[in-house]
Amino acid sequence: MDQYGISELADWLEAQSDALLEKRTQLPEDKVVAAVDYLKVLKHPAADYLNTLQGHYFRHESDHKLNLMADEQPLAELEDRIMVNHVDGSITEDQVNFTYNHEPVFDSGYAPKKDLNIVKFGLEVIGAVATSGHLQTVAAALSPDAMVTLVVAAHRFATWQAQA
């Protein structure tokens, strides 16, 4: 993954949305994980968070944007999501601000399209500033909970795709 890879992945996901939702194309979960790892926001490799207990994550890394209610369940089971929905500021002055909102993915059963949108849109917004080359500024401004959300949403969507 490089500074352009995040936007390229977001563009690919957008172009493949229908095929992904129709399960004709598999979501490249490993590429989402690679994008999160490239950003260097999390303390550990992104894939490790799927097995991390919610309570442990809450106490040691969370920035408390996610509602982590099940201390003994792994983050892979997390139903709360936050989406990166906007970025503003000045990258040349190293002042970037991301905004987030909660997305209900499990209101009436699992809604895979919402998880796909969280991943697509989050990567698009992040990718827009990652191409600037100011990786440390971008990483410092990003929420760890938003990065965990990208991993969890991609994993849950890929799991849904694998189901008959």
Backbone as a printed PyTorch tensor [residue, N CA C, xyz], in Angstrom:
tensor([[[  0.8610,  -1.1750,   0.0000],
         [  0.0000,   0.0000,   0.0000],
         [  0.9020,   1.2320,   0.0000]],

        [[  0.4870,   2.2440,  -0.7390],
         [  1.2080,   3.5100,  -0.7280],
         [  0.1860,   4.6410,  -0.6060]],

        [[  0.6440,   5.8730,  -0.6930],
         [ -0.2530,   7.0070,  -0.4540],
         [ -1.3900,   7.0830,  -1.4650]],

        [[ -1.2260,   6.5020,  -2.6400],
         [ -2.2890,   6.5290,  -3.6450],
         [ -3.1750,   5.2880,  -3.5780]],

        [[ -2.6880,   4.2580,  -2.9410],
         [ -3.4020,   2.9890,  -2.8870],
         [ -4.7330,   3.0630,  -2.1670]],

        [[ -4.8300,   3.9330,  -1.1720],
         [ -6.0890,   4.0530,  -0.4200],
         [ -7.2010,   4.5670,  -1.3240]],

        [[ -6.9170,   5.6300,  -2.0710],
         [ -7.9200,   6.1700,  -2.9990],
         [ -8.2240,   5.1910,  -4.1210]],

        [[ -7.1960,   4.4970,  -4.6100],
         [ -7.4160,   3.5090,  -5.6620],
         [ -8.3250,   2.3890,  -5.1730]],

        [[ -8.1070,   1.9490,  -3.9360],
         [ -8.9620,   0.9150,  -3.3670],
         [-10.3930,   1.4250,  -3.2210]],

        [[-10.5500,   2.6410,  -2.7340],
         [-11.8920,   3.2230,  -2.5930],
         [-12.5850,   3.3240,  -3.9500]],

        [[-11.8550,   3.7540,  -4.9680],
         [-12.4310,   3.8580,  -6.3130],
         [-12.8340,   2.4820,  -6.8470]],

        [[-11.9840,   1.4820,  -6.6000],
         [-12.2970,   0.1200,  -7.0450],
         [-13.5590,  -0.3840,  -6.3460]],

        [[-13.6460,  -0.1610,  -5.0330],
         [-14.8360,  -0.5970,  -4.2910],
         [-16.0920,   0.0760,  -4.8300]],

        [[-15.9880,   1.3480,  -5.1490],
         [-17.1360,   2.0690,  -5.7140],
         [-17.5380,   1.4690,  -7.0600]],

        [[-16.5680,   1.2210,  -7.9090],
         [-16.8520,   0.6750,  -9.2360],
         [-17.4160,  -0.7500,  -9.1510]],

        [[-17.0460,  -1.4760,  -8.1240],
         [-17.4680,  -2.8650,  -7.9690],
         [-18.6370,  -3.0450,  -6.9920]],

        [[-19.2410,  -1.9660,  -6.5500],
         [-20.2870,  -2.0470,  -5.5150],
         [-21.3670,  -3.0690,  -5.8250]],

        [[-21.9260,  -3.0040,  -7.0140],
         [-22.9980,  -3.9410,  -7.3620],
         [-22.5010,  -5.3800,  -7.3410]],

        [[-21.3530,  -5.6230,  -7.9350],
         [-20.8010,  -6.9820,  -7.9720],
         [-20.4800,  -7.4790,  -6.5640]],

        [[-20.0000,  -6.6010,  -5.7020],
         [-19.7110,  -6.9780,  -4.3170],
         [-20.9890,  -7.3400,  -3.5810]],

        [[-22.0270,  -6.5350,  -3.7580],
         [-23.3000,  -6.7990,  -3.0800],
         [-24.0170,  -8.0250,  -3.6430]],

        [[-23.7800,  -8.3110,  -4.9040],
         [-24.3740,  -9.4940,  -5.5280],
         [-23.5010, -10.7350,  -5.3160]],

        [[-22.3970, -10.5620,  -4.6000],
         [-21.4540, -11.6430,  -4.2620],
         [-20.7790, -12.2440,  -5.4950]],

        [[-20.6790, -11.4670,  -6.5700],
         [-19.9650, -11.9140,  -7.7620],
         [-18.4770, -11.5900,  -7.6680]],

        [[-18.1400, -10.6220,  -6.8360],
         [-16.7590, -10.2000,  -6.6060],
         [-16.5300, -10.1830,  -5.1110]],

        [[-15.3870, -10.6920,  -4.6910],
         [-15.0680, -10.7730,  -3.2630],
         [-14.3890,  -9.4870,  -2.7890]],

        [[-14.8420,  -8.9790,  -1.6650],
         [-14.2040,  -7.8060,  -1.0780],
         [-12.7730,  -8.1870,  -0.6690]],

        [[-11.7830,  -7.4010,  -1.0820],
         [-10.4000,  -7.7080,  -0.7260],
         [-10.0800,  -7.2310,   0.6960]],

        [[-10.5220,  -8.0250,   1.6660],
         [-10.3450,  -7.6610,   3.0730],
         [ -8.8770,  -7.3790,   3.3960]],

        [[ -7.9770,  -8.1460,   2.7830],
         [ -6.5490,  -7.9560,   3.0460],
         [ -6.0690,  -6.5760,   2.6020]],

        [[ -6.6610,  -6.0230,   1.5650],
         [ -6.2640,  -4.6890,   1.1040],
         [ -6.7900,  -3.6020,   2.0410]],

        [[ -7.9690,  -3.8080,   2.6040],
         [ -8.4820,  -2.8500,   3.5920],
         [ -7.5750,  -2.8630,   4.8130]],

        [[ -7.1940,  -4.0580,   5.2490],
         [ -6.2770,  -4.1900,   6.3820],
         [ -4.9410,  -3.5240,   6.0540]],

        [[ -4.4370,  -3.7190,   4.8410],
         [ -3.1720,  -3.0990,   4.4310],
         [ -3.2820,  -1.5720,   4.4380]],

        [[ -4.4220,  -1.0400,   4.0190],
         [ -4.6210,   0.4170,   4.0360],
         [ -4.5960,   0.9390,   5.4660]],

        [[ -5.2690,   0.2380,   6.3680],
         [ -5.2770,   0.6530,   7.7810],
         [ -3.8650,   0.5670,   8.3560]],

        [[ -3.1590,  -0.5020,   8.0620],
         [ -1.7800,  -0.6370,   8.5540],
         [ -0.8840,   0.4680,   7.9930]],

        [[ -1.0700,   0.8090,   6.7370],
         [ -0.2630,   1.8660,   6.1070],
         [ -0.4020,   3.1890,   6.8420]],

        [[ -1.5740,   3.4590,   7.3600],
         [ -1.8350,   4.7330,   8.0340],
         [ -1.1620,   4.8320,   9.4020]],

        [[ -0.7870,   3.7110,   9.9840],
         [ -0.0410,   3.6830,  11.2490],
         [ -0.7510,   4.4180,  12.3900]],

        [[ -2.0630,   4.2400,  12.4710],
         [ -2.8510,   4.8430,  13.5510],
         [ -2.9330,   3.8860,  14.7360]],

        [[ -3.0600,   2.6010,  14.4440],
         [ -3.2250,   1.5940,  15.4900],
         [ -1.8670,   1.1220,  16.0160]],

        [[ -1.8530,   0.6660,  17.2510],
         [ -0.6140,   0.2330,  17.8980],
         [ -0.1520,  -1.1400,  17.4350]],

        [[ -1.0690,  -1.9400,  16.8970],
         [ -0.7700,  -3.3120,  16.4920],
         [ -1.2390,  -3.5200,  15.0570]],

        [[ -0.8310,  -4.6210,  14.4110],
         [ -1.3430,  -4.8960,  13.0600],
         [ -2.8730,  -4.9430,  13.0620]],

        [[ -3.4600,  -4.3540,  12.0550],
         [ -4.9140,  -4.1940,  11.9980],
         [ -5.6640,  -5.5160,  12.1210]],

        [[ -5.1760,  -6.5670,  11.4960],
         [ -5.8750,  -7.8560,  11.5350],
         [ -5.9690,  -8.4040,  12.9560]],

        [[ -5.0360,  -8.0410,  13.8230],
         [ -5.0490,  -8.5280,  15.2070],
         [ -6.2620,  -8.0340,  15.9890]],

        [[ -6.8250,  -6.9230,  15.5730],
         [ -7.9240,  -6.3250,  16.3370],
         [ -9.2050,  -7.1430,  16.2670]],

        [[ -9.3650,  -7.9460,  15.2490],
         [-10.5830,  -8.7550,  15.1430],
         [-10.7270,  -9.6980,  16.3280]],

        [[ -9.6130, -10.1690,  16.8730],
         [ -9.6410, -11.0930,  18.0150],
         [ -9.4370, -10.3950,  19.3550]],

        [[ -9.1830,  -9.1080,  19.3500],
         [ -8.9950,  -8.3570,  20.5880],
         [-10.3360,  -8.2050,  21.2940]],

        [[-10.3450,  -8.4520,  22.5910],
         [-11.5830,  -8.2920,  23.3530],
         [-11.9670,  -6.8130,  23.4180]],

        [[-13.2600,  -6.5540,  23.3160],
         [-13.7470,  -5.1770,  23.3220],
         [-13.3250,  -4.4390,  24.5910]],

        [[-13.3940,  -5.0940,  25.7340],
         [-13.0170,  -4.4580,  26.9910],
         [-11.5530,  -4.0700,  27.0170]],

        [[-10.6940,  -4.9460,  26.5060],
         [ -9.2540,  -4.6430,  26.4530],
         [ -9.0080,  -3.4440,  25.5360]],

        [[ -9.6140,  -3.4760,  24.3690],
         [ -9.4520,  -2.3630,  23.4340],
         [ -9.9620,  -1.0650,  24.0660]],

        [[-11.0970,  -1.1100,  24.7110],
         [-11.6880,   0.0750,  25.3460],
         [-10.7200,   0.6930,  26.3610]],

        [[-10.1100,  -0.1420,  27.1660],
         [ -9.2230,   0.3500,  28.2230],
         [ -7.8680,   0.8130,  27.7200]],

        [[ -7.3810,   0.2460,  26.6150],
         [ -5.9980,   0.4980,  26.2180],
         [ -5.7890,   1.3150,  24.9460]],

        [[ -6.7810,   1.4060,  24.0720],
         [ -6.5440,   2.1130,  22.8080],
         [ -7.6870,   2.9770,  22.3130]],

        [[ -8.8910,   2.6250,  22.6670],
         [-10.0560,   3.3160,  22.1230],
         [-10.0120,   4.8100,  22.4350]],

        [[-10.4860,   5.6040,  21.4940],
         [-10.6760,   7.0310,  21.7580],
         [-12.1400,   7.3070,  22.1030]],

        [[-12.8610,   6.2460,  22.3940],
         [-14.2220,   6.2740,  22.9540],
         [-15.2680,   6.8820,  22.0320]],

        [[-15.0670,   6.6950,  20.7340],
         [-16.1050,   7.0730,  19.7810],
         [-17.0660,   5.8970,  19.5560]],

        [[-16.5410,   4.6770,  19.6720],
         [-17.3720,   3.4790,  19.5290],
         [-18.0410,   3.1290,  20.8440]],

        [[-19.2220,   2.5490,  20.7460],
         [-19.9090,   2.0140,  21.9190],
         [-19.4770,   0.5590,  22.0760]],

        [[-18.6000,   0.3170,  23.0260],
         [-18.0640,  -1.0230,  23.2720],
         [-18.7380,  -1.5640,  24.5210]],

        [[-19.7790,  -2.3690,  24.3070],
         [-20.6440,  -2.7920,  25.4060],
         [-20.3730,  -4.2220,  25.8850]],

        [[-19.6380,  -5.0010,  25.1230],
         [-19.4590,  -6.4200,  25.4500],
         [-17.9840,  -6.6940,  25.7180]],

        [[-17.5520,  -6.4430,  26.9390],
         [-16.1380,  -6.5590,  27.3040],
         [-15.5020,  -7.8760,  26.8940]],

        [[-16.2320,  -8.9680,  26.9750],
         [-15.6660, -10.2950,  26.7450],
         [-15.8290, -10.7920,  25.3050]],

        [[-16.3960,  -9.9680,  24.4350],
         [-16.5390, -10.3630,  23.0340],
         [-15.4120,  -9.7430,  22.2110]],

        [[-14.9660, -10.4370,  21.1680],
         [-13.9340,  -9.8580,  20.3030],
         [-14.5060,  -8.7080,  19.4770]],

        [[-13.6290,  -7.8410,  19.0370],
         [-14.0580,  -6.7150,  18.2070],
         [-14.7330,  -7.1830,  16.9170]],

        [[-14.4180,  -8.3650,  16.4320],
         [-15.0690,  -8.8900,  15.2320],
         [-16.5810,  -8.9750,  15.4020]],

        [[-17.0470,  -9.0810,  16.6550],
         [-18.4830,  -9.1750,  16.9320],
         [-19.1330,  -7.8070,  17.1580]],

        [[-18.3540,  -6.7660,  17.1220],
         [-18.8520,  -5.4160,  17.3880],
         [-19.9290,  -5.0240,  16.3790]],

        [[-21.0250,  -4.4750,  16.8750],
         [-22.1050,  -4.0460,  15.9890],
         [-22.1390,  -2.5360,  15.7780]],

        [[-21.4440,  -1.7830,  16.6030],
         [-21.4010,  -0.3320,  16.4230],
         [-20.4040,   0.0030,  15.3140]],

        [[-20.6770,   1.0520,  14.5770],
         [-19.7750,   1.5170,  13.5280],
         [-19.7090,   3.0420,  13.5760]],

        [[-18.5320,   3.5660,  13.3130],
         [-18.4270,   4.9940,  13.0430],
         [-17.8080,   5.1570,  11.6630]],

        [[-18.3300,   6.0880,  10.9250],
         [-17.8600,   6.3180,   9.5730],
         [-17.1170,   7.6490,   9.5030]],

        [[-15.9960,   7.6240,   8.8240],
         [-15.2800,   8.8590,   8.5150],
         [-16.1100,   9.5380,   7.4350]],

        [[-16.6740,  10.7110,   7.7430],
         [-17.5750,  11.2990,   6.7600],
         [-17.1310,  12.6440,   6.1920]],

        [[-16.0560,  13.2280,   6.7370],
         [-15.6380,  14.5370,   6.2390],
         [-14.2240,  14.8290,   6.7160]],

        [[-13.5190,  15.6120,   5.9580],
         [-12.2050,  16.1050,   6.3720],
         [-12.1240,  17.5810,   6.0010]],

        [[-11.5230,  18.3490,   6.8870],
         [-11.2860,  19.7540,   6.5830],
         [ -9.9780,  20.1800,   7.2360]],

        [[ -9.6270,  21.4180,   7.0330],
         [ -8.3760,  21.9340,   7.5840],
         [ -7.4210,  22.2710,   6.4600]],

        [[ -6.1390,  22.3390,   6.8200],
         [ -5.1050,  22.6930,   5.8570],
         [ -3.9680,  21.6910,   5.9640]],

        [[ -3.8150,  20.8790,   4.9390],
         [ -2.7420,  19.8920,   4.9650],
         [ -1.3830,  20.5700,   4.8890]],

        [[ -1.2950,  21.7030,   4.2020],
         [ -0.0070,  22.3860,   4.1050],
         [  0.4240,  22.9830,   5.4350]],

        [[ -0.5440,  23.2610,   6.2930],
         [ -0.2290,  23.7550,   7.6370],
         [ -0.2850,  22.6300,   8.6710]],

        [[ -0.3890,  21.3920,   8.1980],
         [ -0.4540,  20.2130,   9.0580],
         [ -1.5750,  20.3030,  10.0920]],

        [[ -2.7140,  20.7940,   9.6580],
         [ -3.8990,  20.8510,  10.5130],
         [ -5.0670,  20.2220,   9.7560]],

        [[ -5.3650,  18.9820,  10.1170],
         [ -6.4280,  18.2330,   9.4660],
         [ -7.3930,  17.7550,  10.5370]],

        [[ -8.6720,  17.8600,  10.2310],
         [ -9.7100,  17.3870,  11.1500],
         [-10.6580,  16.4680,  10.4000]],

        [[-10.8740,  15.2930,  10.9480],
         [-11.8490,  14.3630,  10.3970],
         [-13.0920,  14.4160,  11.2630]],

        [[-14.2490,  14.2560,  10.6480],
         [-15.4890,  14.1390,  11.4140],
         [-16.0780,  12.7550,  11.1580]],

        [[-16.8650,  12.3050,  12.1170],
         [-17.3710,  10.9480,  12.1240],
         [-18.8490,  10.9540,  12.4830]],

        [[-19.5460,   9.9020,  12.0750],
         [-20.9030,   9.7030,  12.5570],
         [-21.1420,   8.2140,  12.7560]],

        [[-22.0490,   7.8880,  13.6670],
         [-22.4180,   6.4920,  13.9100],
         [-23.3100,   6.0220,  12.7710]],

        [[-23.0960,   4.7900,  12.3740],
         [-23.9000,   4.1840,  11.3210],
         [-24.5760,   2.9320,  11.8660]],

        [[-25.9070,   2.8770,  11.8360],
         [-26.6210,   1.6900,  12.3180],
         [-26.5980,   0.5850,  11.2600]],

        [[-25.7890,  -0.4240,  11.4910],
         [-25.6410,  -1.5130,  10.5290],
         [-26.5200,  -2.7050,  10.9050]],

        [[-26.9990,  -2.7360,  12.1390],
         [-27.7630,  -3.8810,  12.6220],
         [-29.1570,  -3.4930,  13.1210]],

        [[-29.7440,  -2.4240,  12.6170],
         [-31.0650,  -2.0040,  13.0850],
         [-32.1430,  -3.0670,  12.8910]],

        [[-32.2330,  -3.6220,  11.7140],
         [-33.2550,  -4.6380,  11.3960],
         [-32.5590,  -5.8520,  10.8050]],

        [[-31.5960,  -6.3880,  11.5100],
         [-30.7550,  -7.4380,  10.9490],
         [-29.5600,  -6.7960,  10.2800]],

        [[-28.6420,  -7.6090,   9.8350],
         [-27.4150,  -7.0880,   9.2390],
         [-27.6860,  -6.4480,   7.8830]],

        [[-27.1370,  -5.2500,   7.6730],
         [-27.2750,  -4.5260,   6.4050],
         [-25.8950,  -4.4340,   5.7440]],

        [[-25.5500,  -5.4040,   4.9020],
         [-24.2110,  -5.4260,   4.3070],
         [-23.8810,  -4.1810,   3.4900]],

        [[-24.8730,  -3.6080,   2.8360],
         [-24.6140,  -2.4080,   2.0290],
         [-24.0790,  -1.2750,   2.8930]],

        [[-24.5530,  -1.1740,   4.1320],
         [-24.0680,  -0.1210,   5.0220],
         [-22.6070,  -0.3440,   5.3960]],

        [[-22.2210,  -1.5930,   5.6690],
         [-20.8130,  -1.8690,   5.9550],
         [-19.9440,  -1.5610,   4.7450]],

        [[-20.3970,  -1.9390,   3.5630],
         [-19.6320,  -1.6330,   2.3540],
         [-19.4780,  -0.1260,   2.1960]],

        [[-20.5530,   0.6140,   2.4290],
         [-20.4780,   2.0700,   2.3120],
         [-19.5280,   2.6830,   3.3370]],

        [[-19.4990,   2.1370,   4.5410],
         [-18.5800,   2.6270,   5.5720],
         [-17.1350,   2.4780,   5.0960]],

        [[-16.8360,   1.3260,   4.5270],
         [-15.4790,   1.0770,   4.0400],
         [-15.1660,   1.9740,   2.8430]],

        [[-16.0570,   2.0030,   1.8560],
         [-15.8320,   2.8040,   0.6420],
         [-15.6600,   4.2720,   0.9720]],

        [[-16.6160,   4.8100,   1.6930],
         [-16.6160,   6.2470,   1.9550],
         [-15.4630,   6.6360,   2.8700]],

        [[-15.2080,   5.8330,   3.8990],
         [-14.0920,   6.1170,   4.7990],
         [-12.7660,   6.1490,   4.0610]],

        [[-12.5430,   5.1560,   3.2060],
         [-11.2970,   5.1250,   2.4440],
         [-11.2140,   6.2730,   1.4470]],

        [[-12.3430,   6.6660,   0.8900],
         [-12.3510,   7.7920,  -0.0540],
         [-11.9460,   9.0890,   0.6510]],

        [[-12.5330,   9.3550,   1.8070],
         [-12.2230,  10.5820,   2.5440],
         [-10.7690,  10.5600,   3.0120]],

        [[-10.3430,   9.4490,   3.5720],
         [ -8.9610,   9.3420,   4.0490],
         [ -7.9840,   9.4150,   2.8870]],

        [[ -8.3080,   8.7190,   1.8100],
         [ -7.4350,   8.7140,   0.6430],
         [ -7.2390,  10.0830,   0.0290]],

        [[ -8.2570,  10.9290,   0.1370],
         [ -8.1520,  12.2750,  -0.4210],
         [ -7.0220,  13.0760,   0.2080]],

        [[ -6.7590,  12.8430,   1.4860],
         [ -5.6620,  13.5750,   2.1340],
         [ -4.3860,  12.7490,   2.2300]],

        [[ -4.5090,  11.4240,   2.1600],
         [ -3.3130,  10.5780,   2.2280],
         [ -2.4060,  10.8020,   1.0220]],

        [[ -2.9940,  11.1920,  -0.1000],
         [ -2.1860,  11.4330,  -1.2970],
         [ -1.2890,  12.6490,  -1.1660]],

        [[ -1.4920,  13.4500,  -0.1400],
         [ -0.6880,  14.6550,   0.0640],
         [  0.7360,  14.3420,   0.4950]],

        [[  0.9480,  13.1300,   0.9960],
         [  2.2680,  12.7750,   1.4910],
         [  2.5030,  13.1630,   2.9410]],

        [[  1.5260,  13.7860,   3.5690],
         [  1.6260,  14.1980,   4.9750],
         [  1.0580,  13.0870,   5.8670]],

        [[  1.6570,  11.9180,   5.7820],
         [  1.1160,  10.7470,   6.4650],
         [  1.0440,  10.9320,   7.9760]],

        [[  2.0510,  11.5310,   8.5790],
         [  2.0310,  11.7130,  10.0370],
         [  0.8890,  12.6290,  10.4610]],

        [[  0.6190,  13.6630,   9.7100],
         [ -0.4820,  14.5720,  10.0220],
         [ -1.8170,  13.8570,   9.9070]],

        [[ -1.9780,  13.0870,   8.8460],
         [ -3.2170,  12.3410,   8.6280],
         [ -3.4060,  11.3230,   9.7490]],

        [[ -2.3480,  10.5920,  10.0580],
         [ -2.4340,   9.5590,  11.1030],
         [ -2.7620,  10.1670,  12.4620]],

        [[ -2.1660,  11.3040,  12.7730],
         [ -2.4180,  11.9470,  14.0670],
         [ -3.8650,  12.4260,  14.1870]],

        [[ -4.4840,  12.7470,  13.0600],
         [ -5.8470,  13.2730,  13.0820],
         [ -6.9090,  12.1780,  13.0690]],

        [[ -6.5420,  10.9810,  12.6570],
         [ -7.5210,   9.9030,  12.5340],
         [ -7.8310,   9.2450,  13.8720]],

        [[ -9.0640,   8.8400,  14.0210],
         [ -9.5410,   8.1380,  15.2030],
         [ -9.1590,   6.6520,  15.1330]],

        [[ -8.5360,   6.1120,  16.1960],
         [ -8.3100,   4.6630,  16.2190],
         [ -9.6190,   3.8850,  16.0810]],

        [[-10.6890,   4.3790,  16.6830],
         [-11.9760,   3.6880,  16.5760],
         [-12.4680,   3.6470,  15.1280]],

        [[-12.1830,   4.6740,  14.3640],
         [-12.5680,   4.6750,  12.9510],
         [-11.7610,   3.6430,  12.1700]],

        [[-10.4860,   3.4760,  12.5240],
         [ -9.6550,   2.4780,  11.8540],
         [-10.1270,   1.0600,  12.1940]],

        [[-10.4680,   0.8430,  13.4650],
         [-11.0150,  -0.4550,  13.8740],
         [-12.3270,  -0.7090,  13.1380]],

        [[-13.1400,   0.3130,  12.9840],
         [-14.4060,   0.1670,  12.2640],
         [-14.1660,  -0.2950,  10.8300]],

        [[-13.1810,   0.2750,  10.1530],
         [-12.9000,  -0.1420,   8.7810],
         [-12.5640,  -1.6290,   8.7210]],

        [[-11.7500,  -2.0830,   9.6660],
         [-11.3490,  -3.4940,   9.7040],
         [-12.5550,  -4.3860,  10.0140]],

        [[-13.3220,  -4.0070,  11.0180],
         [-14.4770,  -4.8130,  11.4280],
         [-15.5400,  -4.8360,  10.3210]],

        [[-15.8090,  -3.6940,   9.7220],
         [-16.8220,  -3.6260,   8.6590],
         [-16.3980,  -4.4630,   7.4500]],

        [[-15.1320,  -4.3620,   7.0640],
         [-14.6420,  -5.1570,   5.9290],
         [-14.7200,  -6.6460,   6.2500]],

        [[-14.3490,  -7.0130,   7.4620],
         [-14.3850,  -8.4180,   7.8670],
         [-15.8250,  -8.9500,   7.8860]],

        [[-16.7300,  -8.1780,   8.4610],
         [-18.1290,  -8.6160,   8.5440],
         [-18.7370,  -8.7390,   7.1490]],

        [[-18.4070,  -7.7820,   6.2730],
         [-18.9260,  -7.8330,   4.9080],
         [-18.3700,  -9.0530,   4.1780]],

        [[-17.0800,  -9.3170,   4.3120],
         [-16.4580, -10.4730,   3.6460],
         [-17.0430, -11.7740,   4.2020]],

        [[-17.3250, -11.8130,   5.4840],
         [-17.9520, -12.9930,   6.0900],
         [-19.3480, -13.1970,   5.5140]],

        [[-20.0900, -12.1120,   5.3810],
         [-21.4340, -12.1840,   4.7910],
         [-21.3520, -12.6990,   3.3440]],

        [[-20.3570, -12.2130,   2.6060],
         [-20.2170, -12.6610,   1.2270],
         [-19.9490, -14.1680,   1.1440]],

        [[-19.2280, -14.7070,   2.1160],
         [-18.8580, -16.1290,   2.1060],
         [-20.0390, -17.0380,   2.4400]],

        [[-21.0970, -16.4640,   2.9890],
         [-22.2780, -17.2500,   3.3210],
         [-23.0860, -17.5140,   2.0680]],

        [[-23.6640, -18.6990,   1.9960],
         [-24.4440, -19.0800,   0.7970],
         [-25.7070, -18.2650,   0.6750]]])
